[in-house]
Amino acid sequence: MADRLHGDDADGRLHGDDADSAALMAQYGITRIPADQFRLGEWRYSNLADAVAQARRIGAAASPKPE
């Protein structure tokens, strides 16, 4: 399994959504933590403050959603 850590798996990536990934997580004491993402256009931010700061820099304003 150690080879999987070096990108030797079928597609060169680990996604954490299969049995091999679960086994690696258990082996190394890795836990999964859900995380919020904030989107502004095509960009994603891990915290709201960064997304708001960028929106202010570019002058973005959300259109009101129709009810």
Backbone torsions as a table, in degrees:
resi	resn	phi	psi	omega
1	MET	NA	-25.7	-177.4
2	ALA	-59.1	-30.5	179.0
3	ASP	-61.8	-29.5	-179.9
4	ARG	-62.6	-28.7	-179.4
5	LEU	-69.7	-18.9	-177.8
6	HIS	-101.4	16.8	176.4
7	GLY	81.5	18.8	-179.7
8	ASP	-89.6	11.2	177.6
9	ASP	-75.8	177.9	-171.7
10	ALA	-55.3	-42.6	-175.7
11	ASP	-113.8	8.9	176.4
12	GLY	81.7	6.4	-178.4
13	ARG	-138.9	153.6	170.8
14	LEU	-111.3	130.8	-177.4
15	HIS	-107.4	-14.0	179.4
16	GLY	76.8	15.7	-176.6
17	ASP	-120.6	23.1	177.8
18	ASP	-137.5	175.4	-176.5
19	ALA	-63.1	-38.1	178.7
20	ASP	-63.2	-41.9	179.0
21	SER	-66.2	-40.3	178.0
22	ALA	-62.3	-39.9	178.7
23	ALA	-65.4	-42.0	177.5
24	LEU	-63.7	-41.3	178.6
25	MET	-61.0	-44.0	179.0
26	ALA	-65.1	-42.0	-178.2
27	GLN	-60.6	-39.7	-174.7
28	TYR	-104.7	6.1	178.1
29	GLY	69.2	32.0	-180.0
30	ILE	-90.5	134.7	177.2
31	THR	-117.1	152.5	178.9
32	ARG	-96.4	134.8	178.6
33	ILE	-127.0	119.2	176.8
34	PRO	-61.8	142.8	-178.2
35	ALA	-135.4	139.6	175.5
36	ASP	-75.1	148.5	171.8
37	GLN	-128.1	142.5	178.0
38	PHE	-114.7	128.6	-176.1
39	ARG	-109.2	138.1	173.9
40	LEU	-134.3	106.3	-173.8
41	GLY	62.9	-127.4	-179.8
42	GLU	-92.2	-2.3	-176.3
43	TRP	-93.2	147.8	176.9
44	ARG	-119.1	140.5	179.5
45	TYR	-126.0	148.3	179.7
46	SER	-89.4	-11.7	175.0
47	ASN	-140.1	149.2	-175.1
48	LEU	-63.6	-38.0	-178.0
49	ALA	-57.7	-41.7	179.1
50	ASP	-67.0	-40.2	179.0
51	ALA	-64.7	-43.2	179.4
52	VAL	-65.9	-42.2	179.2
53	ALA	-60.1	-43.3	178.6
54	GLN	-66.7	-41.8	178.8
55	ALA	-59.1	-41.4	178.2
56	ARG	-65.9	-39.3	179.4
57	ARG	-62.6	-39.0	-177.4
58	ILE	-93.1	-2.4	178.0
59	GLY	73.0	26.8	-179.5
60	ALA	-75.6	141.8	174.3
61	ALA	-137.8	132.8	-179.9
62	ALA	-74.4	139.5	174.2
63	SER	-78.3	141.5	177.2
64	PRO	-61.7	139.0	179.2
65	LYS	-81.0	134.5	178.1
66	PRO	-65.4	143.1	-179.7
67	GLU	-90.2	NA	NA
